[in-house]
C-alpha cells in the first residue's frame, strides 16, 4: 500500500491563501470591467427597447390616420358619384362632378 504524505498545516494555508488571492483578483477584474459593461449594455438595451416601442406607436398612429383619411376620401368620392348620377342633364352632372372634386381637394376648385 502506498503511503500518501500528509501536507503540513503551513502548506494548506499557503494553498488556501493563493486560491483566495486568485479568486479576489478575478472578482475585482470582473467587477471593474464586467459590471460596467453589463450596466452600459442594460442602459443601451433599455434605450433601444424604448425607441422600438415609440416607433411602433408612431407607426400605428400613421396607419390609423391614413385609414381614416382613406375612409373620408371614399365617402366624398361616393357622394360625388351619387350627385353626378342623380343629375338630370349634362350641365348638372358637370356641376355635381366639379363640386365633388372641389370637396376632395381645393386644387380641383379652379375657376373655368
VMD Tcl script that builds the backbone (N, CA, C; Angstrom):
set m [mol new atoms 336]
animate dup $m
set s [atomselect $m all]
$s set {name element resname resid chain x y z} {
  {N N UNK 1 A 0.830 -1.159 0.000}
  {CA C UNK 1 A 0.000 0.000 0.000}
  {C C UNK 1 A 0.887 1.237 0.000}
  {N N UNK 2 A 0.458 2.211 -0.806}
  {CA C UNK 2 A 1.251 3.423 -0.935}
  {C C UNK 2 A 0.815 4.392 0.143}
  {N N UNK 3 A 1.802 4.952 0.780}
  {CA C UNK 3 A 1.507 5.914 1.833}
  {C C UNK 3 A 1.546 7.313 1.225}
  {N N UNK 4 A 0.417 8.048 1.341}
  {CA C UNK 4 A 0.314 9.401 0.814}
  {C C UNK 4 A 0.761 10.345 1.908}
  {N N UNK 5 A 1.712 11.222 1.560}
  {CA C UNK 5 A 2.189 12.139 2.594}
  {C C UNK 5 A 1.106 13.168 2.950}
  {N N UNK 6 A 0.977 13.460 4.193}
  {CA C UNK 6 A 0.013 14.441 4.669}
  {C C UNK 6 A 0.660 15.809 4.598}
  {N N UNK 7 A -0.016 16.770 3.934}
  {CA C UNK 7 A 0.579 18.095 3.842}
  {C C UNK 7 A 0.560 18.791 5.202}
  {N N UNK 8 A 1.522 19.625 5.376}
  {CA C UNK 8 A 1.594 20.335 6.650}
  {C C UNK 8 A 0.544 21.438 6.671}
  {N N UNK 9 A 0.263 21.923 7.830}
  {CA C UNK 9 A -0.714 22.989 8.008}
  {C C UNK 9 A -0.262 24.253 7.275}
  {N N UNK 10 A 1.040 24.463 7.257}
  {CA C UNK 10 A 1.591 25.634 6.570}
  {C C UNK 10 A 1.338 25.544 5.063}
  {N N UNK 11 A 1.509 24.395 4.471}
  {CA C UNK 11 A 1.293 24.193 3.038}
  {C C UNK 11 A -0.185 24.411 2.696}
  {N N UNK 12 A -1.065 23.883 3.512}
  {CA C UNK 12 A -2.505 24.054 3.292}
  {C C UNK 12 A -2.870 25.538 3.376}
  {N N UNK 13 A -2.320 26.242 4.335}
  {CA C UNK 13 A -2.603 27.660 4.499}
  {C C UNK 13 A -2.098 28.452 3.298}
  {N N UNK 14 A -0.945 28.104 2.768}
  {CA C UNK 14 A -0.400 28.794 1.596}
  {C C UNK 14 A -1.283 28.554 0.378}
  {N N UNK 15 A -1.709 27.320 0.164}
  {CA C UNK 15 A -2.558 26.989 -0.984}
  {C C UNK 15 A -3.892 27.728 -0.881}
  {N N UNK 16 A -4.483 27.749 0.309}
  {CA C UNK 16 A -5.758 28.458 0.500}
  {C C UNK 16 A -5.564 29.958 0.277}
  {N N UNK 17 A -4.451 30.507 0.775}
  {CA C UNK 17 A -4.175 31.928 0.571}
  {C C UNK 17 A -4.014 32.275 -0.894}
  {N N UNK 18 A -3.284 31.437 -1.632}
  {CA C UNK 18 A -3.096 31.676 -3.066}
  {C C UNK 18 A -4.435 31.589 -3.796}
  {N N UNK 19 A -5.254 30.618 -3.471}
  {CA C UNK 19 A -6.569 30.484 -4.096}
  {C C UNK 19 A -7.458 31.693 -3.793}
  {N N UNK 20 A -7.401 32.184 -2.545}
  {CA C UNK 20 A -8.176 33.372 -2.181}
  {C C UNK 20 A -7.689 34.602 -2.947}
  {N N UNK 21 A -6.370 34.738 -3.094}
  {CA C UNK 21 A -5.836 35.862 -3.866}
  {C C UNK 21 A -6.263 35.800 -5.332}
  {N N UNK 22 A -6.198 34.626 -5.901}
  {CA C UNK 22 A -6.616 34.462 -7.299}
  {C C UNK 22 A -8.105 34.757 -7.437}
  {N N UNK 23 A -8.912 34.239 -6.534}
  {CA C UNK 23 A -10.359 34.488 -6.562}
  {C C UNK 23 A -10.673 35.962 -6.367}
  {N N UNK 24 A -9.973 36.602 -5.448}
  {CA C UNK 24 A -10.191 38.027 -5.206}
  {C C UNK 24 A -9.813 38.871 -6.412}
  {N N UNK 25 A -8.692 38.536 -7.024}
  {CA C UNK 25 A -8.262 39.262 -8.217}
  {C C UNK 25 A -9.257 39.064 -9.357}
  {N N UNK 26 A -9.709 37.842 -9.513}
  {CA C UNK 26 A -10.682 37.549 -10.564}
  {C C UNK 26 A -11.983 38.315 -10.316}
  {N N UNK 27 A -12.448 38.339 -9.072}
  {CA C UNK 27 A -13.663 39.065 -8.715}
  {C C UNK 27 A -13.493 40.574 -8.971}
  {N N UNK 28 A -12.325 41.099 -8.593}
  {CA C UNK 28 A -12.081 42.531 -8.782}
  {C C UNK 28 A -12.084 42.900 -10.265}
  {N N UNK 29 A -11.419 42.109 -11.070}
  {CA C UNK 29 A -11.380 42.375 -12.510}
  {C C UNK 29 A -12.783 42.254 -13.106}
  {N N UNK 30 A -13.528 41.234 -12.701}
  {CA C UNK 30 A -14.886 41.052 -13.223}
  {C C UNK 30 A -15.786 42.201 -12.796}
  {N N UNK 31 A -15.630 42.667 -11.588}
  {CA C UNK 31 A -16.459 43.762 -11.094}
  {C C UNK 31 A -16.117 45.058 -11.808}
  {N N UNK 32 A -14.844 45.325 -11.983}
  {CA C UNK 32 A -14.434 46.579 -12.606}
  {C C UNK 32 A -14.736 46.632 -14.100}
  {N N UNK 33 A -14.661 45.512 -14.767}
  {CA C UNK 33 A -14.890 45.515 -16.217}
  {C C UNK 33 A -16.267 44.988 -16.583}
  {N N UNK 34 A -16.608 43.827 -16.118}
  {CA C UNK 34 A -17.885 43.203 -16.486}
  {C C UNK 34 A -19.074 43.943 -15.929}
  {N N UNK 35 A -18.982 44.447 -14.744}
  {CA C UNK 35 A -20.093 45.164 -14.135}
  {C C UNK 35 A -20.436 46.414 -14.911}
  {N N UNK 36 A -19.434 47.162 -15.289}
  {CA C UNK 36 A -19.660 48.387 -16.072}
  {C C UNK 36 A -20.242 48.042 -17.433}
  {N N UNK 37 A -19.681 47.030 -18.070}
  {CA C UNK 37 A -20.165 46.648 -19.395}
  {C C UNK 37 A -21.619 46.200 -19.321}
  {N N UNK 38 A -21.953 45.429 -18.300}
  {CA C UNK 38 A -23.334 44.970 -18.156}
  {C C UNK 38 A -24.266 46.144 -17.885}
  {N N UNK 39 A -23.808 47.098 -17.089}
  {CA C UNK 39 A -24.628 48.265 -16.781}
  {C C UNK 39 A -24.864 49.095 -18.043}
  {N N UNK 40 A -23.800 49.313 -18.808}
  {CA C UNK 40 A -23.926 50.078 -20.052}
  {C C UNK 40 A -24.816 49.332 -21.031}
  {N N UNK 41 A -24.616 48.022 -21.152}
  {CA C UNK 41 A -25.434 47.213 -22.062}
  {C C UNK 41 A -26.895 47.253 -21.634}
  {N N UNK 42 A -27.141 47.195 -20.337}
  {CA C UNK 42 A -28.518 47.270 -19.840}
  {C C UNK 42 A -29.169 48.595 -20.181}
  {N N UNK 43 A -28.419 49.695 -20.012}
  {CA C UNK 43 A -28.963 51.011 -20.356}
  {C C UNK 43 A -29.212 51.115 -21.854}
  {N N UNK 44 A -28.281 50.584 -22.650}
  {CA C UNK 44 A -28.434 50.622 -24.096}
  {C C UNK 44 A -29.637 49.792 -24.531}
  {N N UNK 45 A -29.773 48.576 -23.981}
  {CA C UNK 45 A -30.913 47.734 -24.321}
  {C C UNK 45 A -32.221 48.403 -23.941}
  {N N UNK 46 A -32.233 49.079 -22.809}
  {CA C UNK 46 A -33.437 49.785 -22.361}
  {C C UNK 46 A -33.774 50.920 -23.325}
  {N N UNK 47 A -32.763 51.653 -23.760}
  {CA C UNK 47 A -32.995 52.755 -24.702}
  {C C UNK 47 A -33.488 52.224 -26.045}
  {N N UNK 48 A -32.906 51.125 -26.506}
  {CA C UNK 48 A -33.319 50.543 -27.786}
  {C C UNK 48 A -34.763 50.053 -27.694}
  {N N UNK 49 A -35.097 49.411 -26.586}
  {CA C UNK 49 A -36.471 48.928 -26.406}
  {C C UNK 49 A -37.447 50.099 -26.364}
  {N N UNK 50 A -37.066 51.171 -25.676}
  {CA C UNK 50 A -37.933 52.350 -25.615}
  {C C UNK 50 A -38.137 52.965 -26.987}
  {N N UNK 51 A -37.070 53.023 -27.766}
  {CA C UNK 51 A -37.169 53.579 -29.116}
  {C C UNK 51 A -38.044 52.693 -30.003}
  {N N UNK 52 A -37.908 51.393 -29.851}
  {CA C UNK 52 A -38.719 50.471 -30.654}
  {C C UNK 52 A -40.199 50.626 -30.331}
  {N N UNK 53 A -40.515 50.743 -29.049}
  {CA C UNK 53 A -41.911 50.926 -28.647}
  {C C UNK 53 A -42.440 52.255 -29.187}
  {N N UNK 54 A -41.627 53.295 -29.093}
  {CA C UNK 54 A -42.034 54.612 -29.593}
  {C C UNK 54 A -42.264 54.569 -31.102}
  {N N UNK 55 A -41.361 53.927 -31.830}
  {CA C UNK 55 A -41.510 53.831 -33.285}
  {C C UNK 55 A -42.740 53.019 -33.664}
  {N N UNK 56 A -43.001 51.956 -32.928}
  {CA C UNK 56 A -44.180 51.136 -33.205}
  {C C UNK 56 A -45.451 51.941 -32.956}
  {N N UNK 57 A -45.465 52.714 -31.880}
  {CA C UNK 57 A -46.637 53.549 -31.585}
  {C C UNK 57 A -46.840 54.594 -32.678}
  {N N UNK 58 A -45.743 55.183 -33.146}
  {CA C UNK 58 A -45.836 56.163 -34.233}
  {C C UNK 58 A -46.374 55.513 -35.505}
  {N N UNK 59 A -45.907 54.308 -35.798}
  {CA C UNK 59 A -46.363 53.606 -36.999}
  {C C UNK 59 A -47.853 53.295 -36.914}
  {N N UNK 60 A -48.305 52.877 -35.746}
  {CA C UNK 60 A -49.733 52.593 -35.573}
  {C C UNK 60 A -50.550 53.857 -35.774}
  {N N UNK 61 A -50.068 54.972 -35.231}
  {CA C UNK 61 A -50.770 56.244 -35.385}
  {C C UNK 61 A -50.853 56.646 -36.855}
  {N N UNK 62 A -49.763 56.505 -37.578}
  {CA C UNK 62 A -49.747 56.860 -39.005}
  {C C UNK 62 A -50.726 55.978 -39.779}
  {N N UNK 63 A -50.726 54.683 -39.490}
  {CA C UNK 63 A -51.633 53.769 -40.196}
  {C C UNK 63 A -53.086 54.123 -39.895}
  {N N UNK 64 A -53.376 54.430 -38.629}
  {CA C UNK 64 A -54.754 54.806 -38.269}
  {C C UNK 64 A -55.175 56.100 -38.954}
  {N N UNK 65 A -54.278 57.079 -38.972}
  {CA C UNK 65 A -54.604 58.345 -39.633}
  {C C UNK 65 A -54.813 58.137 -41.134}
  {N N UNK 66 A -53.978 57.302 -41.727}
  {CA C UNK 66 A -54.105 57.037 -43.169}
  {C C UNK 66 A -55.415 56.316 -43.469}
  {N N UNK 67 A -55.785 55.370 -42.614}
  {CA C UNK 67 A -57.042 54.641 -42.817}
  {C C UNK 67 A -58.235 55.594 -42.691}
  {N N UNK 68 A -58.189 56.502 -41.719}
  {CA C UNK 68 A -59.274 57.475 -41.557}
  {C C UNK 68 A -59.342 58.402 -42.774}
  {N N UNK 69 A -58.183 58.801 -43.285}
  {CA C UNK 69 A -58.140 59.668 -44.463}
  {C C UNK 69 A -58.720 58.955 -45.680}
  {N N UNK 70 A -58.363 57.690 -45.849}
  {CA C UNK 70 A -58.880 56.903 -46.975}
  {C C UNK 70 A -60.393 56.733 -46.866}
  {N N UNK 71 A -60.883 56.489 -45.660}
  {CA C UNK 71 A -62.321 56.339 -45.456}
  {C C UNK 71 A -63.045 57.637 -45.795}
  {N N UNK 72 A -62.492 58.744 -45.329}
  {CA C UNK 72 A -63.086 60.051 -45.611}
  {C C UNK 72 A -63.091 60.323 -47.122}
  {N N UNK 73 A -62.008 60.015 -47.799}
  {CA C UNK 73 A -61.927 60.210 -49.251}
  {C C UNK 73 A -62.949 59.325 -49.968}
  {N N UNK 74 A -63.075 58.072 -49.531}
  {CA C UNK 74 A -64.047 57.168 -50.160}
  {C C UNK 74 A -65.476 57.699 -50.021}
  {N N UNK 75 A -65.789 58.269 -48.865}
  {CA C UNK 75 A -67.124 58.843 -48.644}
  {C C UNK 75 A -67.355 60.014 -49.591}
  {N N UNK 76 A -66.362 60.903 -49.729}
  {CA C UNK 76 A -66.501 62.061 -50.620}
  {C C UNK 76 A -66.665 61.632 -52.080}
  {N N UNK 77 A -65.889 60.626 -52.498}
  {CA C UNK 77 A -65.990 60.144 -53.884}
  {C C UNK 77 A -67.353 59.511 -54.120}
  {N N UNK 78 A -67.838 58.715 -53.173}
  {CA C UNK 78 A -69.150 58.086 -53.309}
  {C C UNK 78 A -70.245 59.145 -53.395}
  {N N UNK 79 A -70.158 60.179 -52.550}
  {CA C UNK 79 A -71.143 61.260 -52.593}
  {C C UNK 79 A -71.100 61.989 -53.934}
  {N N UNK 80 A -69.899 62.243 -54.446}
  {CA C UNK 80 A -69.767 62.928 -55.739}
  {C C UNK 80 A -70.340 62.064 -56.847}
  {N N UNK 81 A -70.079 60.764 -56.826}
  {CA C UNK 81 A -70.614 59.858 -57.850}
  {C C UNK 81 A -72.143 59.841 -57.804}
  {N N UNK 82 A -72.678 59.820 -56.588}
  {CA C UNK 82 A -74.143 59.810 -56.439}
  {C C UNK 82 A -74.754 61.096 -56.980}
  {N N UNK 83 A -74.085 62.219 -56.706}
  {CA C UNK 83 A -74.599 63.504 -57.192}
  {C C UNK 83 A -74.546 63.570 -58.712}
  {N N UNK 84 A -73.495 63.046 -59.326}
  {CA C UNK 84 A -73.382 63.039 -60.790}
  {C C UNK 84 A -74.471 62.155 -61.379}
  {N N UNK 85 A -74.704 60.983 -60.806}
  {CA C UNK 85 A -75.724 60.058 -61.325}
  {C C UNK 85 A -77.135 60.639 -61.164}
  {N N UNK 86 A -77.336 61.429 -60.111}
  {CA C UNK 86 A -78.665 61.988 -59.846}
  {C C UNK 86 A -78.961 63.233 -60.692}
  {N N UNK 87 A -77.958 63.764 -61.356}
  {CA C UNK 87 A -78.164 64.982 -62.160}
  {C C UNK 87 A -79.103 64.688 -63.322}
  {N N UNK 88 A -79.901 65.689 -63.679}
  {CA C UNK 88 A -80.905 65.492 -64.734}
  {C C UNK 88 A -80.353 65.720 -66.150}
  {N N UNK 89 A -79.277 66.459 -66.258}
  {CA C UNK 89 A -78.704 66.706 -67.583}
  {C C UNK 89 A -77.183 66.800 -67.486}
  {N N UNK 90 A -76.529 67.023 -68.619}
  {CA C UNK 90 A -75.069 67.079 -68.667}
  {C C UNK 90 A -74.486 68.227 -67.868}
  {N N UNK 91 A -75.141 69.375 -67.931}
  {CA C UNK 91 A -74.629 70.540 -67.189}
  {C C UNK 91 A -74.716 70.294 -65.687}
  {N N UNK 92 A -75.805 69.674 -65.263}
  {CA C UNK 92 A -75.959 69.353 -63.835}
  {C C UNK 92 A -74.930 68.323 -63.389}
  {N N UNK 93 A -74.675 67.330 -64.250}
  {CA C UNK 93 A -73.670 66.307 -63.933}
  {C C UNK 93 A -72.280 66.934 -63.855}
  {N N UNK 94 A -72.014 67.869 -64.795}
  {CA C UNK 94 A -70.723 68.561 -64.782}
  {C C UNK 94 A -70.561 69.372 -63.500}
  {N N UNK 95 A -71.594 70.099 -63.132}
  {CA C UNK 95 A -71.535 70.911 -61.905}
  {C C UNK 95 A -71.386 70.027 -60.670}
  {N N UNK 96 A -72.112 68.913 -60.644}
  {CA C UNK 96 A -72.027 67.997 -59.497}
  {C C UNK 96 A -70.626 67.376 -59.416}
  {N N UNK 97 A -70.095 67.017 -60.588}
  {CA C UNK 97 A -68.745 66.436 -60.609}
  {C C UNK 97 A -67.700 67.426 -60.134}
  {N N UNK 98 A -67.799 68.670 -60.602}
  {CA C UNK 98 A -66.848 69.701 -60.167}
  {C C UNK 98 A -66.973 69.980 -58.673}
  {N N UNK 99 A -68.207 70.035 -58.178}
  {CA C UNK 99 A -68.416 70.269 -56.743}
  {C C UNK 99 A -67.850 69.100 -55.923}
  {N N UNK 100 A -68.039 67.884 -56.433}
  {CA C UNK 100 A -67.498 66.709 -55.738}
  {C C UNK 100 A -65.981 66.724 -55.694}
  {N N UNK 101 A -65.351 67.070 -56.816}
  {CA C UNK 101 A -63.891 67.170 -56.852}
  {C C UNK 101 A -63.401 68.286 -55.937}
  {N N UNK 102 A -64.124 69.388 -55.905}
  {CA C UNK 102 A -63.738 70.513 -55.056}
  {C C UNK 102 A -63.806 70.130 -53.577}
  {N N UNK 103 A -64.762 69.250 -53.228}
  {CA C UNK 103 A -64.862 68.811 -51.831}
  {C C UNK 103 A -63.696 67.900 -51.446}
  {N N UNK 104 A -63.091 67.273 -52.443}
  {CA C UNK 104 A -61.941 66.388 -52.187}
  {C C UNK 104 A -60.674 67.185 -52.004}
  {N N UNK 105 A -60.445 68.168 -52.888}
  {CA C UNK 105 A -59.215 68.964 -52.801}
  {C C UNK 105 A -59.461 70.343 -53.387}
  {N N UNK 106 A -58.922 71.351 -52.752}
  {CA C UNK 106 A -59.075 72.720 -53.224}
  {C C UNK 106 A -58.397 72.919 -54.575}
  {N N UNK 107 A -57.443 72.087 -54.917}
  {CA C UNK 107 A -56.753 72.241 -56.199}
  {C C UNK 107 A -57.678 71.939 -57.373}
  {N N UNK 108 A -58.806 71.251 -57.126}
  {CA C UNK 108 A -59.778 70.974 -58.184}
  {C C UNK 108 A -60.794 72.102 -58.325}
  {N N UNK 109 A -60.716 73.126 -57.499}
  {CA C UNK 109 A -61.725 74.192 -57.482}
  {C C UNK 109 A -61.350 75.358 -58.387}
  {N N UNK 110 A -60.499 75.136 -59.339}
  {CA C UNK 110 A -60.076 76.231 -60.230}
  {C C UNK 110 A -61.268 76.727 -61.034}
  {N N UNK 111 A -61.359 78.004 -61.122}
  {CA C UNK 111 A -62.452 78.610 -61.900}
  {C C UNK 111 A -62.177 78.389 -63.378}
  {N N UNK 112 A -63.204 77.998 -64.127}
  {CA C UNK 112 A -63.002 77.790 -65.558}
  {C C UNK 112 A -63.955 78.609 -66.373}
}
mol reanalyze $m
mol bondsrecalc $m
mol representation Tube
mol addrep $m
